Amino acid sequence: MGMFVHFFIAFTAASIYYAIGHRMSAFIDYSLFSGIVYGSADHLVMSRIIVPRSAAPKREFSAKPSSPS
């Protein structure tokens, strides 16, 4: 189930990016900038909406990299 949900979310995000790219030529003309903006928006949606509603354990944000276990 987790693998299905992961691919569903990834495919949905890619489909939205593709659809926006066909409607707005600026997305294609400035692909690096639009990719950064879309990636940031995707990260915010995942970290602020999707993950908090999942069963993932809650943890504090830290800019320090985690050590391997």
Helices and strands as residue ranges (DSSP letters): H 2-23, H 25-29, H 31-45, I 46-50, G 51-53
